Amino acid sequence: MAEVKNTAAHESPKTQRMIRLDIYVKKHPSITHEEFHERWSTVHGSLVKGWLAEKGIYRYTQFHSPPELTSASLGIHDDAKILDFDGHAEVVVPNIDVLRQLVKDNFFADHATPDQEAITDMGSVMRSIGYEEVHIENGKAVEV
């Protein structure tokens, strides 16, 4: 297994391995795809972004996967499958300790979880965690 450095927050993302947590979700069956994407963007994003910024998050993004974006719509006709999720959130932090502090903080459970439960099929949630290597940034190849 690759060693993950516990890097300082002042280092450039190019010179450190950023820790990335991806959270994959499906919409709640009681709402439409349009309702899910609108509320996830406007309500849920607004609930968490200020808190995440205060806690030392480097980047938080929402990746929306509407049903009209499929392999066929891209002209891809191989056997590879597209992940069956309506979206995923990406949380990038300078070190694992930042994520550990987020878990200890009750803000998400107290403020964001009720909204998440209203728009997300909670049984569908999956996570992936690892480190990020940037090979191209701002259109230029970078040293890893």
PyMOL commands that place a pseudoatom at each C-alpha (Angstrom):
pseudoatom trace, name=CA, resn=MET, resi=1, chain=A, elem=C, hetatm=0, pos=[0.000, 0.000, 0.000]
pseudoatom trace, name=CA, resn=ALA, resi=2, chain=A, elem=C, hetatm=0, pos=[1.242, 3.482, -0.831]
pseudoatom trace, name=CA, resn=GLU, resi=3, chain=A, elem=C, hetatm=0, pos=[2.326, 5.618, 2.066]
pseudoatom trace, name=CA, resn=VAL, resi=4, chain=A, elem=C, hetatm=0, pos=[0.088, 8.639, 2.596]
pseudoatom trace, name=CA, resn=LYS, resi=5, chain=A, elem=C, hetatm=0, pos=[1.985, 11.598, 3.978]
pseudoatom trace, name=CA, resn=ASN, resi=6, chain=A, elem=C, hetatm=0, pos=[0.434, 13.698, 6.713]
pseudoatom trace, name=CA, resn=THR, resi=7, chain=A, elem=C, hetatm=0, pos=[1.200, 16.962, 4.948]
pseudoatom trace, name=CA, resn=ALA, resi=8, chain=A, elem=C, hetatm=0, pos=[1.069, 20.491, 6.205]
pseudoatom trace, name=CA, resn=ALA, resi=9, chain=A, elem=C, hetatm=0, pos=[-1.866, 22.645, 5.188]
pseudoatom trace, name=CA, resn=HIS, resi=10, chain=A, elem=C, hetatm=0, pos=[0.405, 25.327, 3.664]
pseudoatom trace, name=CA, resn=GLU, resi=11, chain=A, elem=C, hetatm=0, pos=[1.860, 23.005, 1.012]
pseudoatom trace, name=CA, resn=SER, resi=12, chain=A, elem=C, hetatm=0, pos=[0.697, 23.277, -2.560]
pseudoatom trace, name=CA, resn=PRO, resi=13, chain=A, elem=C, hetatm=0, pos=[-1.681, 20.546, -3.767]
pseudoatom trace, name=CA, resn=LYS, resi=14, chain=A, elem=C, hetatm=0, pos=[0.972, 19.808, -6.417]
pseudoatom trace, name=CA, resn=THR, resi=15, chain=A, elem=C, hetatm=0, pos=[3.532, 18.878, -3.765]
pseudoatom trace, name=CA, resn=GLN, resi=16, chain=A, elem=C, hetatm=0, pos=[1.344, 16.943, -1.381]
pseudoatom trace, name=CA, resn=ARG, resi=17, chain=A, elem=C, hetatm=0, pos=[-1.095, 14.074, -1.546]
pseudoatom trace, name=CA, resn=MET, resi=18, chain=A, elem=C, hetatm=0, pos=[-4.521, 15.438, -0.796]
pseudoatom trace, name=CA, resn=ILE, resi=19, chain=A, elem=C, hetatm=0, pos=[-6.924, 13.010, 0.894]
pseudoatom trace, name=CA, resn=ARG, resi=20, chain=A, elem=C, hetatm=0, pos=[-10.185, 12.642, -1.006]
pseudoatom trace, name=CA, resn=LEU, resi=21, chain=A, elem=C, hetatm=0, pos=[-13.482, 11.293, 0.300]
pseudoatom trace, name=CA, resn=ASP, resi=22, chain=A, elem=C, hetatm=0, pos=[-16.113, 10.577, -2.362]
pseudoatom trace, name=CA, resn=ILE, resi=23, chain=A, elem=C, hetatm=0, pos=[-19.704, 9.978, -1.273]
pseudoatom trace, name=CA, resn=TYR, resi=24, chain=A, elem=C, hetatm=0, pos=[-21.982, 8.412, -3.905]
pseudoatom trace, name=CA, resn=VAL, resi=25, chain=A, elem=C, hetatm=0, pos=[-25.746, 8.882, -3.576]
pseudoatom trace, name=CA, resn=LYS, resi=26, chain=A, elem=C, hetatm=0, pos=[-29.029, 8.048, -5.264]
pseudoatom trace, name=CA, resn=LYS, resi=27, chain=A, elem=C, hetatm=0, pos=[-32.017, 10.332, -5.024]
pseudoatom trace, name=CA, resn=HIS, resi=28, chain=A, elem=C, hetatm=0, pos=[-34.827, 9.561, -2.607]
pseudoatom trace, name=CA, resn=PRO, resi=29, chain=A, elem=C, hetatm=0, pos=[-37.550, 7.581, -4.448]
pseudoatom trace, name=CA, resn=SER, resi=30, chain=A, elem=C, hetatm=0, pos=[-40.195, 10.150, -3.473]
pseudoatom trace, name=CA, resn=ILE, resi=31, chain=A, elem=C, hetatm=0, pos=[-38.637, 12.987, -5.511]
pseudoatom trace, name=CA, resn=THR, resi=32, chain=A, elem=C, hetatm=0, pos=[-37.815, 13.512, -9.183]
pseudoatom trace, name=CA, resn=HIS, resi=33, chain=A, elem=C, hetatm=0, pos=[-34.299, 13.741, -10.586]
pseudoatom trace, name=CA, resn=GLU, resi=34, chain=A, elem=C, hetatm=0, pos=[-34.842, 17.449, -11.178]
pseudoatom trace, name=CA, resn=GLU, resi=35, chain=A, elem=C, hetatm=0, pos=[-35.962, 18.004, -7.579]
pseudoatom trace, name=CA, resn=PHE, resi=36, chain=A, elem=C, hetatm=0, pos=[-32.967, 16.078, -6.268]
pseudoatom trace, name=CA, resn=HIS, resi=37, chain=A, elem=C, hetatm=0, pos=[-30.393, 18.043, -8.286]
pseudoatom trace, name=CA, resn=GLU, resi=38, chain=A, elem=C, hetatm=0, pos=[-32.018, 21.413, -7.539]
pseudoatom trace, name=CA, resn=ARG, resi=39, chain=A, elem=C, hetatm=0, pos=[-32.288, 20.829, -3.786]
pseudoatom trace, name=CA, resn=TRP, resi=40, chain=A, elem=C, hetatm=0, pos=[-28.874, 19.168, -3.465]
pseudoatom trace, name=CA, resn=SER, resi=41, chain=A, elem=C, hetatm=0, pos=[-27.313, 22.172, -5.184]
pseudoatom trace, name=CA, resn=THR, resi=42, chain=A, elem=C, hetatm=0, pos=[-29.190, 25.011, -3.543]
pseudoatom trace, name=CA, resn=VAL, resi=43, chain=A, elem=C, hetatm=0, pos=[-30.274, 23.771, -0.110]
pseudoatom trace, name=CA, resn=HIS, resi=44, chain=A, elem=C, hetatm=0, pos=[-27.843, 21.016, 0.867]
pseudoatom trace, name=CA, resn=GLY, resi=45, chain=A, elem=C, hetatm=0, pos=[-24.784, 22.705, -0.625]
pseudoatom trace, name=CA, resn=SER, resi=46, chain=A, elem=C, hetatm=0, pos=[-25.629, 25.924, 1.207]
pseudoatom trace, name=CA, resn=LEU, resi=47, chain=A, elem=C, hetatm=0, pos=[-26.073, 24.029, 4.482]
pseudoatom trace, name=CA, resn=VAL, resi=48, chain=A, elem=C, hetatm=0, pos=[-22.610, 22.458, 4.433]
pseudoatom trace, name=CA, resn=LYS, resi=49, chain=A, elem=C, hetatm=0, pos=[-20.217, 24.686, 2.491]
pseudoatom trace, name=CA, resn=GLY, resi=50, chain=A, elem=C, hetatm=0, pos=[-19.644, 27.325, 5.182]
pseudoatom trace, name=CA, resn=TRP, resi=51, chain=A, elem=C, hetatm=0, pos=[-19.097, 24.681, 7.852]
pseudoatom trace, name=CA, resn=LEU, resi=52, chain=A, elem=C, hetatm=0, pos=[-16.719, 22.709, 5.631]
pseudoatom trace, name=CA, resn=ALA, resi=53, chain=A, elem=C, hetatm=0, pos=[-14.696, 25.833, 4.817]
pseudoatom trace, name=CA, resn=GLU, resi=54, chain=A, elem=C, hetatm=0, pos=[-14.330, 26.631, 8.537]
pseudoatom trace, name=CA, resn=LYS, resi=55, chain=A, elem=C, hetatm=0, pos=[-13.043, 23.109, 9.202]
pseudoatom trace, name=CA, resn=GLY, resi=56, chain=A, elem=C, hetatm=0, pos=[-10.088, 23.272, 6.801]
pseudoatom trace, name=CA, resn=ILE, resi=57, chain=A, elem=C, hetatm=0, pos=[-11.542, 21.592, 3.729]
pseudoatom trace, name=CA, resn=TYR, resi=58, chain=A, elem=C, hetatm=0, pos=[-9.500, 22.244, 0.598]
pseudoatom trace, name=CA, resn=ARG, resi=59, chain=A, elem=C, hetatm=0, pos=[-12.331, 21.495, -1.848]
pseudoatom trace, name=CA, resn=TYR, resi=60, chain=A, elem=C, hetatm=0, pos=[-15.975, 20.402, -1.776]
pseudoatom trace, name=CA, resn=THR, resi=61, chain=A, elem=C, hetatm=0, pos=[-17.698, 19.627, -5.057]
pseudoatom trace, name=CA, resn=GLN, resi=62, chain=A, elem=C, hetatm=0, pos=[-20.961, 18.063, -6.085]
pseudoatom trace, name=CA, resn=PHE, resi=63, chain=A, elem=C, hetatm=0, pos=[-20.915, 15.882, -9.187]
pseudoatom trace, name=CA, resn=HIS, resi=64, chain=A, elem=C, hetatm=0, pos=[-24.393, 15.670, -10.703]
pseudoatom trace, name=CA, resn=SER, resi=65, chain=A, elem=C, hetatm=0, pos=[-25.300, 12.628, -12.842]
pseudoatom trace, name=CA, resn=PRO, resi=66, chain=A, elem=C, hetatm=0, pos=[-28.659, 13.315, -14.512]
pseudoatom trace, name=CA, resn=PRO, resi=67, chain=A, elem=C, hetatm=0, pos=[-30.211, 10.361, -16.359]
pseudoatom trace, name=CA, resn=GLU, resi=68, chain=A, elem=C, hetatm=0, pos=[-29.709, 11.975, -19.776]
pseudoatom trace, name=CA, resn=LEU, resi=69, chain=A, elem=C, hetatm=0, pos=[-25.927, 11.654, -19.414]
pseudoatom trace, name=CA, resn=THR, resi=70, chain=A, elem=C, hetatm=0, pos=[-25.250, 8.011, -20.257]
pseudoatom trace, name=CA, resn=SER, resi=71, chain=A, elem=C, hetatm=0, pos=[-22.546, 6.033, -22.033]
pseudoatom trace, name=CA, resn=ALA, resi=72, chain=A, elem=C, hetatm=0, pos=[-24.715, 5.951, -25.142]
pseudoatom trace, name=CA, resn=SER, resi=73, chain=A, elem=C, hetatm=0, pos=[-25.148, 9.744, -25.085]
pseudoatom trace, name=CA, resn=LEU, resi=74, chain=A, elem=C, hetatm=0, pos=[-21.357, 10.038, -25.144]
pseudoatom trace, name=CA, resn=GLY, resi=75, chain=A, elem=C, hetatm=0, pos=[-21.072, 7.605, -28.041]
pseudoatom trace, name=CA, resn=ILE, resi=76, chain=A, elem=C, hetatm=0, pos=[-19.390, 4.970, -25.871]
pseudoatom trace, name=CA, resn=HIS, resi=77, chain=A, elem=C, hetatm=0, pos=[-20.518, 1.493, -26.854]
pseudoatom trace, name=CA, resn=ASP, resi=78, chain=A, elem=C, hetatm=0, pos=[-18.274, -0.854, -24.895]
pseudoatom trace, name=CA, resn=ASP, resi=79, chain=A, elem=C, hetatm=0, pos=[-19.219, -3.114, -21.990]
pseudoatom trace, name=CA, resn=ALA, resi=80, chain=A, elem=C, hetatm=0, pos=[-18.023, -0.768, -19.249]
pseudoatom trace, name=CA, resn=LYS, resi=81, chain=A, elem=C, hetatm=0, pos=[-20.819, 0.333, -16.968]
pseudoatom trace, name=CA, resn=ILE, resi=82, chain=A, elem=C, hetatm=0, pos=[-21.565, 3.837, -15.743]
pseudoatom trace, name=CA, resn=LEU, resi=83, chain=A, elem=C, hetatm=0, pos=[-21.918, 3.941, -11.951]
pseudoatom trace, name=CA, resn=ASP, resi=84, chain=A, elem=C, hetatm=0, pos=[-25.583, 3.887, -11.031]
pseudoatom trace, name=CA, resn=PHE, resi=85, chain=A, elem=C, hetatm=0, pos=[-25.722, 6.987, -8.820]
pseudoatom trace, name=CA, resn=ASP, resi=86, chain=A, elem=C, hetatm=0, pos=[-27.467, 10.321, -9.190]
pseudoatom trace, name=CA, resn=GLY, resi=87, chain=A, elem=C, hetatm=0, pos=[-24.469, 12.174, -7.872]
pseudoatom trace, name=CA, resn=HIS, resi=88, chain=A, elem=C, hetatm=0, pos=[-21.465, 12.182, -5.670]
pseudoatom trace, name=CA, resn=ALA, resi=89, chain=A, elem=C, hetatm=0, pos=[-19.880, 14.656, -3.318]
pseudoatom trace, name=CA, resn=GLU, resi=90, chain=A, elem=C, hetatm=0, pos=[-16.137, 15.082, -3.257]
pseudoatom trace, name=CA, resn=VAL, resi=91, chain=A, elem=C, hetatm=0, pos=[-14.422, 16.313, -0.102]
pseudoatom trace, name=CA, resn=VAL, resi=92, chain=A, elem=C, hetatm=0, pos=[-10.686, 17.005, -0.422]
pseudoatom trace, name=CA, resn=VAL, resi=93, chain=A, elem=C, hetatm=0, pos=[-8.614, 17.705, 2.670]
pseudoatom trace, name=CA, resn=PRO, resi=94, chain=A, elem=C, hetatm=0, pos=[-4.905, 18.324, 3.268]
pseudoatom trace, name=CA, resn=ASN, resi=95, chain=A, elem=C, hetatm=0, pos=[-4.634, 15.435, 5.747]
pseudoatom trace, name=CA, resn=ILE, resi=96, chain=A, elem=C, hetatm=0, pos=[-6.672, 12.681, 7.359]
pseudoatom trace, name=CA, resn=ASP, resi=97, chain=A, elem=C, hetatm=0, pos=[-6.892, 14.562, 10.669]
pseudoatom trace, name=CA, resn=VAL, resi=98, chain=A, elem=C, hetatm=0, pos=[-9.227, 17.122, 9.062]
pseudoatom trace, name=CA, resn=LEU, resi=99, chain=A, elem=C, hetatm=0, pos=[-11.643, 14.305, 8.152]
pseudoatom trace, name=CA, resn=ARG, resi=100, chain=A, elem=C, hetatm=0, pos=[-11.373, 12.861, 11.647]
pseudoatom trace, name=CA, resn=GLN, resi=101, chain=A, elem=C, hetatm=0, pos=[-12.354, 16.238, 13.116]
pseudoatom trace, name=CA, resn=LEU, resi=102, chain=A, elem=C, hetatm=0, pos=[-15.357, 16.436, 10.762]
pseudoatom trace, name=CA, resn=VAL, resi=103, chain=A, elem=C, hetatm=0, pos=[-16.567, 13.069, 12.026]
pseudoatom trace, name=CA, resn=LYS, resi=104, chain=A, elem=C, hetatm=0, pos=[-16.296, 14.239, 15.650]
pseudoatom trace, name=CA, resn=ASP, resi=105, chain=A, elem=C, hetatm=0, pos=[-18.218, 17.455, 14.956]
pseudoatom trace, name=CA, resn=ASN, resi=106, chain=A, elem=C, hetatm=0, pos=[-21.992, 17.126, 15.361]
pseudoatom trace, name=CA, resn=PHE, resi=107, chain=A, elem=C, hetatm=0, pos=[-22.816, 19.874, 12.846]
pseudoatom trace, name=CA, resn=PHE, resi=108, chain=A, elem=C, hetatm=0, pos=[-23.503, 17.505, 9.956]
pseudoatom trace, name=CA, resn=ALA, resi=109, chain=A, elem=C, hetatm=0, pos=[-25.701, 15.200, 12.031]
pseudoatom trace, name=CA, resn=ASP, resi=110, chain=A, elem=C, hetatm=0, pos=[-27.584, 18.092, 13.600]
pseudoatom trace, name=CA, resn=HIS, resi=111, chain=A, elem=C, hetatm=0, pos=[-28.065, 20.332, 10.559]
pseudoatom trace, name=CA, resn=ALA, resi=112, chain=A, elem=C, hetatm=0, pos=[-27.411, 18.547, 7.257]
pseudoatom trace, name=CA, resn=THR, resi=113, chain=A, elem=C, hetatm=0, pos=[-28.573, 14.982, 7.904]
pseudoatom trace, name=CA, resn=PRO, resi=114, chain=A, elem=C, hetatm=0, pos=[-32.302, 15.854, 7.976]
pseudoatom trace, name=CA, resn=ASP, resi=115, chain=A, elem=C, hetatm=0, pos=[-32.004, 17.420, 4.511]
pseudoatom trace, name=CA, resn=GLN, resi=116, chain=A, elem=C, hetatm=0, pos=[-29.845, 14.545, 3.262]
pseudoatom trace, name=CA, resn=GLU, resi=117, chain=A, elem=C, hetatm=0, pos=[-32.447, 12.023, 4.422]
pseudoatom trace, name=CA, resn=ALA, resi=118, chain=A, elem=C, hetatm=0, pos=[-35.201, 13.949, 2.593]
pseudoatom trace, name=CA, resn=ILE, resi=119, chain=A, elem=C, hetatm=0, pos=[-33.402, 13.901, -0.776]
pseudoatom trace, name=CA, resn=THR, resi=120, chain=A, elem=C, hetatm=0, pos=[-31.209, 10.789, -0.606]
pseudoatom trace, name=CA, resn=ASP, resi=121, chain=A, elem=C, hetatm=0, pos=[-31.931, 7.064, -0.590]
pseudoatom trace, name=CA, resn=MET, resi=122, chain=A, elem=C, hetatm=0, pos=[-29.777, 6.492, 2.498]
pseudoatom trace, name=CA, resn=GLY, resi=123, chain=A, elem=C, hetatm=0, pos=[-29.450, 2.774, 1.758]
pseudoatom trace, name=CA, resn=SER, resi=124, chain=A, elem=C, hetatm=0, pos=[-27.698, 3.628, -1.503]
pseudoatom trace, name=CA, resn=VAL, resi=125, chain=A, elem=C, hetatm=0, pos=[-24.889, 5.705, -0.010]
pseudoatom trace, name=CA, resn=MET, resi=126, chain=A, elem=C, hetatm=0, pos=[-21.381, 4.433, -0.731]
pseudoatom trace, name=CA, resn=ARG, resi=127, chain=A, elem=C, hetatm=0, pos=[-18.009, 5.976, 0.035]
pseudoatom trace, name=CA, resn=SER, resi=128, chain=A, elem=C, hetatm=0, pos=[-14.526, 5.829, -1.360]
pseudoatom trace, name=CA, resn=ILE, resi=129, chain=A, elem=C, hetatm=0, pos=[-11.453, 7.316, 0.301]
pseudoatom trace, name=CA, resn=GLY, resi=130, chain=A, elem=C, hetatm=0, pos=[-7.913, 7.638, -0.939]
pseudoatom trace, name=CA, resn=TYR, resi=131, chain=A, elem=C, hetatm=0, pos=[-5.323, 10.169, -1.996]
pseudoatom trace, name=CA, resn=GLU, resi=132, chain=A, elem=C, hetatm=0, pos=[-5.354, 12.296, -5.079]
pseudoatom trace, name=CA, resn=GLU, resi=133, chain=A, elem=C, hetatm=0, pos=[-2.506, 12.677, -7.556]
pseudoatom trace, name=CA, resn=VAL, resi=134, chain=A, elem=C, hetatm=0, pos=[-2.744, 15.614, -9.928]
pseudoatom trace, name=CA, resn=HIS, resi=135, chain=A, elem=C, hetatm=0, pos=[-0.984, 14.978, -13.248]
pseudoatom trace, name=CA, resn=ILE, resi=136, chain=A, elem=C, hetatm=0, pos=[-2.480, 17.859, -15.239]
pseudoatom trace, name=CA, resn=GLU, resi=137, chain=A, elem=C, hetatm=0, pos=[-3.462, 21.166, -13.666]
pseudoatom trace, name=CA, resn=ASN, resi=138, chain=A, elem=C, hetatm=0, pos=[-4.680, 24.273, -15.464]
pseudoatom trace, name=CA, resn=GLY, resi=139, chain=A, elem=C, hetatm=0, pos=[-4.038, 22.539, -18.782]
pseudoatom trace, name=CA, resn=LYS, resi=140, chain=A, elem=C, hetatm=0, pos=[-0.389, 21.755, -18.016]
pseudoatom trace, name=CA, resn=ALA, resi=141, chain=A, elem=C, hetatm=0, pos=[1.385, 18.543, -17.059]
pseudoatom trace, name=CA, resn=VAL, resi=142, chain=A, elem=C, hetatm=0, pos=[2.788, 18.712, -13.529]
pseudoatom trace, name=CA, resn=GLU, resi=143, chain=A, elem=C, hetatm=0, pos=[5.328, 16.629, -11.656]
pseudoatom trace, name=CA, resn=VAL, resi=144, chain=A, elem=C, hetatm=0, pos=[3.860, 14.138, -9.210]
for i in range(1, 144): cmd.bond("trace and resi %d" % i, "trace and resi %d" % (i + 1))
show_as sticks, trace
zoom trace
